[in-house]
Amino acid sequence: MNRWVKEHPNAFKVVFNESFQLGTADFSGILQRMKTANADIFLSDAHLQEYIAMQRQYTQMGCTTGW
């Protein structure tokens, strides 16, 4: 993604980019920082178990889904 963003600087602006360890169950810190970044689009590359946990916590925070 980083290379594509550099090659297309006017396509969109990355306001938050953070990785997490596989097997993580608590995404509250990452999600709060993402929410604070006020992003219009949220992309996540995660295994199914992490994705489900992340989505659950995201909606519990009162965020609307655009996934």
mmCIF file of the N, C-alpha and C atoms, coordinates in Angstrom:
data_MODEL
# 
_entry.id   MODEL 
# 
loop_
_atom_site.group_PDB 
_atom_site.id 
_atom_site.type_symbol 
_atom_site.label_atom_id 
_atom_site.label_alt_id 
_atom_site.label_comp_id 
_atom_site.label_asym_id 
_atom_site.label_entity_id 
_atom_site.label_seq_id 
_atom_site.pdbx_PDB_ins_code 
_atom_site.Cartn_x 
_atom_site.Cartn_y 
_atom_site.Cartn_z 
_atom_site.occupancy 
_atom_site.B_iso_or_equiv 
_atom_site.pdbx_formal_charge 
_atom_site.auth_seq_id 
_atom_site.auth_comp_id 
_atom_site.auth_asym_id 
_atom_site.auth_atom_id 
_atom_site.pdbx_PDB_model_num 
ATOM 1   N N  . MET A 1 1  ? 0.810   -1.171  0.000  1.00 0.00 ? 1  MET A N  1 
ATOM 2   C CA . MET A 1 1  ? 0.000   0.000   0.000  1.00 0.00 ? 1  MET A CA 1 
ATOM 3   C C  . MET A 1 1  ? 0.871   1.258   0.000  1.00 0.00 ? 1  MET A C  1 
ATOM 4   N N  . ASN A 1 2  ? 1.923   1.294   0.805  1.00 0.00 ? 2  ASN A N  1 
ATOM 5   C CA . ASN A 1 2  ? 2.739   2.499   0.910  1.00 0.00 ? 2  ASN A CA 1 
ATOM 6   C C  . ASN A 1 2  ? 3.317   2.924   -0.428 1.00 0.00 ? 2  ASN A C  1 
ATOM 7   N N  . ARG A 1 3  ? 3.758   1.961   -1.221 1.00 0.00 ? 3  ARG A N  1 
ATOM 8   C CA . ARG A 1 3  ? 4.306   2.299   -2.534 1.00 0.00 ? 3  ARG A CA 1 
ATOM 9   C C  . ARG A 1 3  ? 3.225   2.900   -3.429 1.00 0.00 ? 3  ARG A C  1 
ATOM 10  N N  . TRP A 1 4  ? 2.028   2.305   -3.411 1.00 0.00 ? 4  TRP A N  1 
ATOM 11  C CA . TRP A 1 4  ? 0.935   2.804   -4.232 1.00 0.00 ? 4  TRP A CA 1 
ATOM 12  C C  . TRP A 1 4  ? 0.563   4.223   -3.829 1.00 0.00 ? 4  TRP A C  1 
ATOM 13  N N  . VAL A 1 5  ? 0.504   4.498   -2.525 1.00 0.00 ? 5  VAL A N  1 
ATOM 14  C CA . VAL A 1 5  ? 0.182   5.845   -2.041 1.00 0.00 ? 5  VAL A CA 1 
ATOM 15  C C  . VAL A 1 5  ? 1.220   6.857   -2.531 1.00 0.00 ? 5  VAL A C  1 
ATOM 16  N N  . LYS A 1 6  ? 2.491   6.484   -2.469 1.00 0.00 ? 6  LYS A N  1 
ATOM 17  C CA . LYS A 1 6  ? 3.548   7.385   -2.934 1.00 0.00 ? 6  LYS A CA 1 
ATOM 18  C C  . LYS A 1 6  ? 3.449   7.636   -4.436 1.00 0.00 ? 6  LYS A C  1 
ATOM 19  N N  . GLU A 1 7  ? 3.053   6.608   -5.186 1.00 0.00 ? 7  GLU A N  1 
ATOM 20  C CA . GLU A 1 7  ? 2.935   6.744   -6.631 1.00 0.00 ? 7  GLU A CA 1 
ATOM 21  C C  . GLU A 1 7  ? 1.676   7.501   -7.053 1.00 0.00 ? 7  GLU A C  1 
ATOM 22  N N  . HIS A 1 8  ? 0.692   7.597   -6.175 1.00 0.00 ? 8  HIS A N  1 
ATOM 23  C CA . HIS A 1 8  ? -0.583  8.271   -6.461 1.00 0.00 ? 8  HIS A CA 1 
ATOM 24  C C  . HIS A 1 8  ? -0.907  9.249   -5.328 1.00 0.00 ? 8  HIS A C  1 
ATOM 25  N N  . PRO A 1 9  ? -0.117  10.299  -5.175 1.00 0.00 ? 9  PRO A N  1 
ATOM 26  C CA . PRO A 1 9  ? -0.252  11.175  -4.009 1.00 0.00 ? 9  PRO A CA 1 
ATOM 27  C C  . PRO A 1 9  ? -1.585  11.905  -3.897 1.00 0.00 ? 9  PRO A C  1 
ATOM 28  N N  . ASN A 1 10 ? -2.313  12.059  -4.981 1.00 0.00 ? 10 ASN A N  1 
ATOM 29  C CA . ASN A 1 10 ? -3.600  12.760  -4.934 1.00 0.00 ? 10 ASN A CA 1 
ATOM 30  C C  . ASN A 1 10 ? -4.798  11.832  -4.828 1.00 0.00 ? 10 ASN A C  1 
ATOM 31  N N  . ALA A 1 11 ? -4.566  10.537  -4.763 1.00 0.00 ? 11 ALA A N  1 
ATOM 32  C CA . ALA A 1 11 ? -5.676  9.577   -4.720 1.00 0.00 ? 11 ALA A CA 1 
ATOM 33  C C  . ALA A 1 11 ? -6.388  9.594   -3.369 1.00 0.00 ? 11 ALA A C  1 
ATOM 34  N N  . PHE A 1 12 ? -5.633  9.546   -2.296 1.00 0.00 ? 12 PHE A N  1 
ATOM 35  C CA . PHE A 1 12 ? -6.181  9.644   -0.945 1.00 0.00 ? 12 PHE A CA 1 
ATOM 36  C C  . PHE A 1 12 ? -5.052  9.884   0.033  1.00 0.00 ? 12 PHE A C  1 
ATOM 37  N N  . LYS A 1 13 ? -5.407  10.241  1.236  1.00 0.00 ? 13 LYS A N  1 
ATOM 38  C CA . LYS A 1 13 ? -4.422  10.536  2.271  1.00 0.00 ? 13 LYS A CA 1 
ATOM 39  C C  . LYS A 1 13 ? -4.557  9.507   3.391  1.00 0.00 ? 13 LYS A C  1 
ATOM 40  N N  . VAL A 1 14 ? -3.470  8.858   3.735  1.00 0.00 ? 14 VAL A N  1 
ATOM 41  C CA . VAL A 1 14 ? -3.453  7.895   4.835  1.00 0.00 ? 14 VAL A CA 1 
ATOM 42  C C  . VAL A 1 14 ? -3.315  8.683   6.132  1.00 0.00 ? 14 VAL A C  1 
ATOM 43  N N  . VAL A 1 15 ? -4.321  8.567   7.016  1.00 0.00 ? 15 VAL A N  1 
ATOM 44  C CA . VAL A 1 15 ? -4.291  9.302   8.282  1.00 0.00 ? 15 VAL A CA 1 
ATOM 45  C C  . VAL A 1 15 ? -3.950  8.406   9.467  1.00 0.00 ? 15 VAL A C  1 
ATOM 46  N N  . PHE A 1 16 ? -3.973  7.090   9.249  1.00 0.00 ? 16 PHE A N  1 
ATOM 47  C CA . PHE A 1 16 ? -3.663  6.150   10.320 1.00 0.00 ? 16 PHE A CA 1 
ATOM 48  C C  . PHE A 1 16 ? -3.180  4.858   9.694  1.00 0.00 ? 16 PHE A C  1 
ATOM 49  N N  . ASN A 1 17 ? -2.035  4.365   10.161 1.00 0.00 ? 17 ASN A N  1 
ATOM 50  C CA . ASN A 1 17 ? -1.482  3.118   9.642  1.00 0.00 ? 17 ASN A CA 1 
ATOM 51  C C  . ASN A 1 17 ? -0.765  2.435   10.794 1.00 0.00 ? 17 ASN A C  1 
ATOM 52  N N  . GLU A 1 18 ? -1.335  1.373   11.288 1.00 0.00 ? 18 GLU A N  1 
ATOM 53  C CA . GLU A 1 18 ? -0.742  0.678   12.432 1.00 0.00 ? 18 GLU A CA 1 
ATOM 54  C C  . GLU A 1 18 ? -0.972  -0.818  12.277 1.00 0.00 ? 18 GLU A C  1 
ATOM 55  N N  . SER A 1 19 ? 0.018   -1.596  12.644 1.00 0.00 ? 19 SER A N  1 
ATOM 56  C CA . SER A 1 19 ? -0.119  -3.052  12.587 1.00 0.00 ? 19 SER A CA 1 
ATOM 57  C C  . SER A 1 19 ? -0.436  -3.600  13.977 1.00 0.00 ? 19 SER A C  1 
ATOM 58  N N  . PHE A 1 20 ? -0.860  -4.856  14.000 1.00 0.00 ? 20 PHE A N  1 
ATOM 59  C CA . PHE A 1 20 ? -1.152  -5.535  15.260 1.00 0.00 ? 20 PHE A CA 1 
ATOM 60  C C  . PHE A 1 20 ? -0.685  -6.974  15.145 1.00 0.00 ? 20 PHE A C  1 
ATOM 61  N N  . GLN A 1 21 ? -0.453  -7.597  16.281 1.00 0.00 ? 21 GLN A N  1 
ATOM 62  C CA . GLN A 1 21 ? -0.005  -8.988  16.306 1.00 0.00 ? 21 GLN A CA 1 
ATOM 63  C C  . GLN A 1 21 ? -1.185  -9.928  16.095 1.00 0.00 ? 21 GLN A C  1 
ATOM 64  N N  . LEU A 1 22 ? -0.971  -10.970 15.308 1.00 0.00 ? 22 LEU A N  1 
ATOM 65  C CA . LEU A 1 22 ? -2.010  -11.982 15.149 1.00 0.00 ? 22 LEU A CA 1 
ATOM 66  C C  . LEU A 1 22 ? -2.279  -12.627 16.503 1.00 0.00 ? 22 LEU A C  1 
ATOM 67  N N  . GLY A 1 23 ? -3.509  -12.975 16.750 1.00 0.00 ? 23 GLY A N  1 
ATOM 68  C CA . GLY A 1 23 ? -3.905  -13.552 18.018 1.00 0.00 ? 23 GLY A CA 1 
ATOM 69  C C  . GLY A 1 23 ? -4.383  -12.501 19.004 1.00 0.00 ? 23 GLY A C  1 
ATOM 70  N N  . THR A 1 24 ? -4.341  -11.242 18.594 1.00 0.00 ? 24 THR A N  1 
ATOM 71  C CA . THR A 1 24 ? -4.807  -10.157 19.449 1.00 0.00 ? 24 THR A CA 1 
ATOM 72  C C  . THR A 1 24 ? -6.304  -10.283 19.664 1.00 0.00 ? 24 THR A C  1 
ATOM 73  N N  . ALA A 1 25 ? -6.753  -10.041 20.882 1.00 0.00 ? 25 ALA A N  1 
ATOM 74  C CA . ALA A 1 25 ? -8.184  -10.100 21.186 1.00 0.00 ? 25 ALA A CA 1 
ATOM 75  C C  . ALA A 1 25 ? -8.757  -8.736  21.537 1.00 0.00 ? 25 ALA A C  1 
ATOM 76  N N  . ASP A 1 26 ? -7.897  -7.829  21.989 1.00 0.00 ? 26 ASP A N  1 
ATOM 77  C CA . ASP A 1 26 ? -8.366  -6.500  22.391 1.00 0.00 ? 26 ASP A CA 1 
ATOM 78  C C  . ASP A 1 26 ? -7.817  -5.460  21.434 1.00 0.00 ? 26 ASP A C  1 
ATOM 79  N N  . PHE A 1 27 ? -8.688  -4.885  20.645 1.00 0.00 ? 27 PHE A N  1 
ATOM 80  C CA . PHE A 1 27 ? -8.315  -3.884  19.655 1.00 0.00 ? 27 PHE A CA 1 
ATOM 81  C C  . PHE A 1 27 ? -8.717  -2.483  20.083 1.00 0.00 ? 27 PHE A C  1 
ATOM 82  N N  . SER A 1 28 ? -9.121  -2.310  21.319 1.00 0.00 ? 28 SER A N  1 
ATOM 83  C CA . SER A 1 28 ? -9.661  -1.022  21.763 1.00 0.00 ? 28 SER A CA 1 
ATOM 84  C C  . SER A 1 28 ? -8.666  0.121   21.573 1.00 0.00 ? 28 SER A C  1 
ATOM 85  N N  . GLY A 1 29 ? -7.402  -0.097  21.870 1.00 0.00 ? 29 GLY A N  1 
ATOM 86  C CA . GLY A 1 29 ? -6.407  0.961   21.701 1.00 0.00 ? 29 GLY A CA 1 
ATOM 87  C C  . GLY A 1 29 ? -6.241  1.368   20.253 1.00 0.00 ? 29 GLY A C  1 
ATOM 88  N N  . ILE A 1 30 ? -6.077  0.381   19.389 1.00 0.00 ? 30 ILE A N  1 
ATOM 89  C CA . ILE A 1 30 ? -5.919  0.654   17.955 1.00 0.00 ? 30 ILE A CA 1 
ATOM 90  C C  . ILE A 1 30 ? -7.168  1.333   17.417 1.00 0.00 ? 30 ILE A C  1 
ATOM 91  N N  . LEU A 1 31 ? -8.332  0.815   17.787 1.00 0.00 ? 31 LEU A N  1 
ATOM 92  C CA . LEU A 1 31 ? -9.576  1.378   17.268 1.00 0.00 ? 31 LEU A CA 1 
ATOM 93  C C  . LEU A 1 31 ? -9.818  2.795   17.770 1.00 0.00 ? 31 LEU A C  1 
ATOM 94  N N  . GLN A 1 32 ? -9.437  3.075   18.996 1.00 0.00 ? 32 GLN A N  1 
ATOM 95  C CA . GLN A 1 32 ? -9.596  4.442   19.503 1.00 0.00 ? 32 GLN A CA 1 
ATOM 96  C C  . GLN A 1 32 ? -8.689  5.404   18.745 1.00 0.00 ? 32 GLN A C  1 
ATOM 97  N N  . ARG A 1 33 ? -7.466  4.995   18.472 1.00 0.00 ? 33 ARG A N  1 
ATOM 98  C CA . ARG A 1 33 ? -6.556  5.840   17.702 1.00 0.00 ? 33 ARG A CA 1 
ATOM 99  C C  . ARG A 1 33 ? -7.057  6.027   16.276 1.00 0.00 ? 33 ARG A C  1 
ATOM 100 N N  . MET A 1 34 ? -7.635  4.985   15.693 1.00 0.00 ? 34 MET A N  1 
ATOM 101 C CA . MET A 1 34 ? -8.207  5.087   14.358 1.00 0.00 ? 34 MET A CA 1 
ATOM 102 C C  . MET A 1 34 ? -9.388  6.052   14.368 1.00 0.00 ? 34 MET A C  1 
ATOM 103 N N  . LYS A 1 35 ? -10.235 5.945   15.379 1.00 0.00 ? 35 LYS A N  1 
ATOM 104 C CA . LYS A 1 35 ? -11.401 6.825   15.492 1.00 0.00 ? 35 LYS A CA 1 
ATOM 105 C C  . LYS A 1 35 ? -10.955 8.277   15.641 1.00 0.00 ? 35 LYS A C  1 
ATOM 106 N N  . THR A 1 36 ? -9.924  8.515   16.440 1.00 0.00 ? 36 THR A N  1 
ATOM 107 C CA . THR A 1 36 ? -9.388  9.859   16.654 1.00 0.00 ? 36 THR A CA 1 
ATOM 108 C C  . THR A 1 36 ? -8.820  10.439  15.362 1.00 0.00 ? 36 THR A C  1 
ATOM 109 N N  . ALA A 1 37 ? -8.287  9.589   14.495 1.00 0.00 ? 37 ALA A N  1 
ATOM 110 C CA . ALA A 1 37 ? -7.733  10.036  13.216 1.00 0.00 ? 37 ALA A CA 1 
ATOM 111 C C  . ALA A 1 37 ? -8.822  10.530  12.267 1.00 0.00 ? 37 ALA A C  1 
ATOM 112 N N  . ASN A 1 38 ? -10.083 10.219  12.579 1.00 0.00 ? 38 ASN A N  1 
ATOM 113 C CA . ASN A 1 38 ? -11.231 10.691  11.800 1.00 0.00 ? 38 ASN A CA 1 
ATOM 114 C C  . ASN A 1 38 ? -11.161 10.266  10.330 1.00 0.00 ? 38 ASN A C  1 
ATOM 115 N N  . ALA A 1 39 ? -10.842 9.018   10.117 1.00 0.00 ? 39 ALA A N  1 
ATOM 116 C CA . ALA A 1 39 ? -10.722 8.487   8.754  1.00 0.00 ? 39 ALA A CA 1 
ATOM 117 C C  . ALA A 1 39 ? -12.102 8.273   8.131  1.00 0.00 ? 39 ALA A C  1 
ATOM 118 N N  . ASP A 1 40 ? -12.190 8.453   6.834  1.00 0.00 ? 40 ASP A N  1 
ATOM 119 C CA . ASP A 1 40 ? -13.427 8.190   6.095  1.00 0.00 ? 40 ASP A CA 1 
ATOM 120 C C  . ASP A 1 40 ? -13.554 6.728   5.718  1.00 0.00 ? 40 ASP A C  1 
ATOM 121 N N  . ILE A 1 41 ? -12.422 6.055   5.552  1.00 0.00 ? 41 ILE A N  1 
ATOM 122 C CA . ILE A 1 41 ? -12.390 4.646   5.150  1.00 0.00 ? 41 ILE A CA 1 
ATOM 123 C C  . ILE A 1 41 ? -11.446 3.912   6.089  1.00 0.00 ? 41 ILE A C  1 
ATOM 124 N N  . PHE A 1 42 ? -11.833 2.702   6.476  1.00 0.00 ? 42 PHE A N  1 
ATOM 125 C CA . PHE A 1 42 ? -11.005 1.883   7.346  1.00 0.00 ? 42 PHE A CA 1 
ATOM 126 C C  . PHE A 1 42 ? -10.776 0.552   6.655  1.00 0.00 ? 42 PHE A C  1 
ATOM 127 N N  . LEU A 1 43 ? -9.522  0.211   6.435  1.00 0.00 ? 43 LEU A N  1 
ATOM 128 C CA . LEU A 1 43 ? -9.149  -1.065  5.827  1.00 0.00 ? 43 LEU A CA 1 
ATOM 129 C C  . LEU A 1 43 ? -8.346  -1.866  6.834  1.00 0.00 ? 43 LEU A C  1 
ATOM 130 N N  . SER A 1 44 ? -8.616  -3.158  6.893  1.00 0.00 ? 44 SER A N  1 
ATOM 131 C CA . SER A 1 44 ? -7.881  -4.011  7.816  1.00 0.00 ? 44 SER A CA 1 
ATOM 132 C C  . SER A 1 44 ? -7.534  -5.319  7.128  1.00 0.00 ? 44 SER A C  1 
ATOM 133 N N  . ASP A 1 45 ? -6.298  -5.711  7.270  1.00 0.00 ? 45 ASP A N  1 
ATOM 134 C CA . ASP A 1 45 ? -5.843  -6.997  6.752  1.00 0.00 ? 45 ASP A CA 1 
ATOM 135 C C  . ASP A 1 45 ? -5.677  -7.906  7.959  1.00 0.00 ? 45 ASP A C  1 
ATOM 136 N N  . ALA A 1 46 ? -6.661  -8.752  8.199  1.00 0.00 ? 46 ALA A N  1 
ATOM 137 C CA . ALA A 1 46 ? -6.670  -9.575  9.410  1.00 0.00 ? 46 ALA A CA 1 
ATOM 138 C C  . ALA A 1 46 ? -7.213  -10.966 9.095  1.00 0.00 ? 46 ALA A C  1 
ATOM 139 N N  . HIS A 1 47 ? -6.859  -11.907 9.942  1.00 0.00 ? 47 HIS A N  1 
ATOM 140 C CA . HIS A 1 47 ? -7.476  -13.229 9.855  1.00 0.00 ? 47 HIS A CA 1 
ATOM 141 C C  . HIS A 1 47 ? -8.914  -13.117 10.348 1.00 0.00 ? 47 HIS A C  1 
ATOM 142 N N  . LEU A 1 48 ? -9.721  -14.084 10.019 1.00 0.00 ? 48 LEU A N  1 
ATOM 143 C CA . LEU A 1 48 ? -11.147 -14.028 10.328 1.00 0.00 ? 48 LEU A CA 1 
ATOM 144 C C  . LEU A 1 48 ? -11.410 -13.794 11.810 1.00 0.00 ? 48 LEU A C  1 
ATOM 145 N N  . GLN A 1 49 ? -10.717 -14.500 12.693 1.00 0.00 ? 49 GLN A N  1 
ATOM 146 C CA . GLN A 1 49 ? -10.965 -14.345 14.133 1.00 0.00 ? 49 GLN A CA 1 
ATOM 147 C C  . GLN A 1 49 ? -10.665 -12.919 14.598 1.00 0.00 ? 49 GLN A C  1 
ATOM 148 N N  . GLU A 1 50 ? -9.557  -12.354 14.140 1.00 0.00 ? 50 GLU A N  1 
ATOM 149 C CA . GLU A 1 50 ? -9.225  -10.982 14.506 1.00 0.00 ? 50 GLU A CA 1 
ATOM 150 C C  . GLU A 1 50 ? -10.224 -10.008 13.904 1.00 0.00 ? 50 GLU A C  1 
ATOM 151 N N  . TYR A 1 51 ? -10.623 -10.255 12.662 1.00 0.00 ? 51 TYR A N  1 
ATOM 152 C CA . TYR A 1 51 ? -11.590 -9.382  11.996 1.00 0.00 ? 51 TYR A CA 1 
ATOM 153 C C  . TYR A 1 51 ? -12.912 -9.359  12.766 1.00 0.00 ? 51 TYR A C  1 
ATOM 154 N N  . ILE A 1 52 ? -13.400 -10.511 13.177 1.00 0.00 ? 52 ILE A N  1 
ATOM 155 C CA . ILE A 1 52 ? -14.666 -10.578 13.916 1.00 0.00 ? 52 ILE A CA 1 
ATOM 156 C C  . ILE A 1 52 ? -14.552 -9.827  15.239 1.00 0.00 ? 52 ILE A C  1 
ATOM 157 N N  . ALA A 1 53 ? -13.455 -10.043 15.963 1.00 0.00 ? 53 ALA A N  1 
ATOM 158 C CA . ALA A 1 53 ? -13.256 -9.340  17.240 1.00 0.00 ? 53 ALA A CA 1 
ATOM 159 C C  . ALA A 1 53 ? -13.145 -7.839  17.012 1.00 0.00 ? 53 ALA A C  1 
ATOM 160 N N  . MET A 1 54 ? -12.420 -7.439  15.974 1.00 0.00 ? 54 MET A N  1 
ATOM 161 C CA . MET A 1 54 ? -12.252 -6.027  15.674 1.00 0.00 ? 54 MET A CA 1 
ATOM 162 C C  . MET A 1 54 ? -13.589 -5.385  15.305 1.00 0.00 ? 54 MET A C  1 
ATOM 163 N N  . GLN A 1 55 ? -14.365 -6.051  14.477 1.00 0.00 ? 55 GLN A N  1 
ATOM 164 C CA . GLN A 1 55 ? -15.677 -5.534  14.055 1.00 0.00 ? 55 GLN A CA 1 
ATOM 165 C C  . GLN A 1 55 ? -16.606 -5.394  15.258 1.00 0.00 ? 55 GLN A C  1 
ATOM 166 N N  . ARG A 1 56 ? -16.607 -6.376  16.138 1.00 0.00 ? 56 ARG A N  1 
ATOM 167 C CA . ARG A 1 56 ? -17.451 -6.327  17.336 1.00 0.00 ? 56 ARG A CA 1 
ATOM 168 C C  . ARG A 1 56 ? -17.082 -5.125  18.196 1.00 0.00 ? 56 ARG A C  1 
ATOM 169 N N  . GLN A 1 57 ? -15.802 -4.952  18.445 1.00 0.00 ? 57 GLN A N  1 
ATOM 170 C CA . GLN A 1 57 ? -15.345 -3.837  19.275 1.00 0.00 ? 57 GLN A CA 1 
ATOM 171 C C  . GLN A 1 57 ? -15.599 -2.492  18.582 1.00 0.00 ? 57 GLN A C  1 
ATOM 172 N N  . TYR A 1 58 ? -15.457 -2.453  17.294 1.00 0.00 ? 58 TYR A N  1 
ATOM 173 C CA . TYR A 1 58 ? -15.704 -1.239  16.506 1.00 0.00 ? 58 TYR A CA 1 
ATOM 174 C C  . TYR A 1 58 ? -17.150 -0.787  16.671 1.00 0.00 ? 58 TYR A C  1 
ATOM 175 N N  . THR A 1 59 ? -18.077 -1.713  16.547 1.00 0.00 ? 59 THR A N  1 
ATOM 176 C CA . THR A 1 59 ? -19.491 -1.341  16.681 1.00 0.00 ? 59 THR A CA 1 
ATOM 177 C C  . THR A 1 59 ? -19.842 -1.026  18.130 1.00 0.00 ? 59 THR A C  1 
ATOM 178 N N  . GLN A 1 60 ? -19.217 -1.697  19.095 1.00 0.00 ? 60 GLN A N  1 
ATOM 179 C CA . GLN A 1 60 ? -19.458 -1.406  20.510 1.00 0.00 ? 60 GLN A CA 1 
ATOM 180 C C  . GLN A 1 60 ? -18.988 0.007   20.871 1.00 0.00 ? 60 GLN A C  1 
ATOM 181 N N  . MET A 1 61 ? -18.031 0.532   20.137 1.00 0.00 ? 61 MET A N  1 
ATOM 182 C CA . MET A 1 61 ? -17.537 1.889   20.348 1.00 0.00 ? 61 MET A CA 1 
ATOM 183 C C  . MET A 1 61 ? -18.506 2.926   19.768 1.00 0.00 ? 61 MET A C  1 
ATOM 184 N N  . GLY A 1 62 ? -19.529 2.445   19.068 1.00 0.00 ? 62 GLY A N  1 
ATOM 185 C CA . GLY A 1 62 ? -20.495 3.359   18.469 1.00 0.00 ? 62 GLY A CA 1 
ATOM 186 C C  . GLY A 1 62 ? -20.107 3.831   17.083 1.00 0.00 ? 62 GLY A C  1 
ATOM 187 N N  . CYS A 1 63 ? -19.115 3.207   16.492 1.00 0.00 ? 63 CYS A N  1 
ATOM 188 C CA . CYS A 1 63 ? -18.713 3.575   15.136 1.00 0.00 ? 63 CYS A CA 1 
ATOM 189 C C  . CYS A 1 63 ? -19.671 2.930   14.149 1.00 0.00 ? 63 CYS A C  1 
ATOM 190 N N  . THR A 1 64 ? -19.895 3.601   13.047 1.00 0.00 ? 64 THR A N  1 
ATOM 191 C CA . THR A 1 64 ? -20.740 3.024   12.022 1.00 0.00 ? 64 THR A CA 1 
ATOM 192 C C  . THR A 1 64 ? -19.889 2.190   11.087 1.00 0.00 ? 64 THR A C  1 
ATOM 193 N N  . THR A 1 65 ? -20.469 1.164   10.535 1.00 0.00 ? 65 THR A N  1 
ATOM 194 C CA . THR A 1 65 ? -19.695 0.283   9.675  1.00 0.00 ? 65 THR A CA 1 
ATOM 195 C C  . THR A 1 65 ? -19.667 0.802   8.260  1.00 0.00 ? 65 THR A C  1 
ATOM 196 N N  . GLY A 1 66 ? -18.541 0.639   7.664  1.00 0.00 ? 66 GLY A N  1 
ATOM 197 C CA . GLY A 1 66 ? -18.350 0.929   6.264  1.00 0.00 ? 66 GLY A CA 1 
ATOM 198 C C  . GLY A 1 66 ? -17.405 -0.128  5.722  1.00 0.00 ? 66 GLY A C  1 
ATOM 199 N N  . TRP A 1 67 ? -17.404 -1.277  6.387  1.00 0.00 ? 67 TRP A N  1 
ATOM 200 C CA . TRP A 1 67 ? -16.471 -2.341  6.078  1.00 0.00 ? 67 TRP A CA 1 
ATOM 201 C C  . TRP A 1 67 ? -16.953 -3.120  4.903  1.00 0.00 ? 67 TRP A C  1 
# 
